Amino acid sequence: MDASDTIATAEGRFTAEIAGAPGAPLVLMLHGFPQTRHTWRRQVPALARAGYRVIAPDQRGYSPGVRPPPTDLDAYRLDRLVADVLDLATAAGYKGSHRFHLVGHDWGGQVAWAVAARHPDRIASLAVLSRPHPAAFLRAMRENADGQQERSRHHRAFHDPATATRMLADDARRFRAALTAQGVPEPAIAEYLSVLGTDDALESALAWYRAAGGLSLELGPIAAPTLYLWGDVDATVGRPAAMATAEYVTGPFRMETIAGVGHFITDQAPDAVTTLLLAHLAENAARASSSVP
């Protein structure tokens, strides 16, 4: 990986894992909650070896250099999160009409869907892990398909102002227990806590939920070639929401169900994720642009 571990935009400096030759086709990788750039620990070097420029940032609020007060919810609304993605691409040299590959997990997947819907001319390919297309998710919530309302009950809990304090109390006992119960190994949890282990950081991460009022979002269909990965024992996303995602992609679409894996796919099945991503990127290599000189 490069010596530099930040990338500067007009909003501030994002902490990031950056690897691969400058100017090579760009892959931006967006983590979810309560994870960090470390969720892509296995994919970043593998994609760089395959010839890509890879940037996996700690997103807004997670990066100390881009951490507005968590009470300023306007600074954490989806429009700003989408703008951060384009700002990062521009800062890396991929400006204007230059297309890049976008990968997102969980909340990062929600942002990735929005970028692909609103800026289709910028996306060479899209890959989303765990988070269904927002319309599929919203339908499952309305119908309570496969108990989706109960699966998503934590969204309501995250609006409680005491949540961060409770999660980090007693050496982050609740934080650790929640991820352990979903198959995340302790070394990965320690990495996530290295970023989110303070009240300021965790409150800022929770501000994403509070600014959104949940994860319901009206978006149109996705034209970009799309890979969707879902673990069939995901505790937070039921099968109906996952399977309905195909209905909202008009471009080439591939869904891969990973057996015996839950929500945190990169922690539980990193090799499968890497293999599937490399194949997806290779299939859509001709759509990507090199950076602007």
Salt bridges, closest charged atoms under 4 A:
ASP2 OD2 - ARG53 NH1 2.78
GLU11 OE1 - ARG60 NH2 2.98
GLU11 OE2 - ARG80 NH1 3.48
GLU17 OE2 - ARG37 NE 3.19
ASP58 OD2 - ARG37 NH1 2.54
ASP74 OD1 - ARG77 NE 2.78
ASP79 OD1 - ARG118 NH1 2.63
ASP84 OD2 - ARG60 NE 2.69
ASP84 OD1 - ARG80 NH2 3.22
ASP87 OD2 - ARG80 NH2 2.68
ASP106 OD1 - HIS263 NE2 2.69
ASP146 OD2 - ARG151 NH2 2.98
GLU150 OE2 - ARG153 NE 3.38
ASP160 OD2 - ARG166 NH2 3.05
ASP170 OD2 - ARG173 NE 3.20
ASP171 OD1 - ARG176 NH2 3.50
GLU186 OE2 - ARG176 NH1 2.69
GLU191 OE1 - ARG41 NE 2.65
GLU203 OE1 - ARG210 NH1 2.67
GLU218 OE2 - ARG142 NH2 3.49
ASP234 OD2 - HIS263 ND1 2.88
GLU247 OE1 - ARG139 NH1 3.06
GLU256 OE2 - ARG254 NH2 2.65
ASP267 OD1 - ARG41 NH1 2.95
ASP271 OD1 - ARG42 NH2 2.52
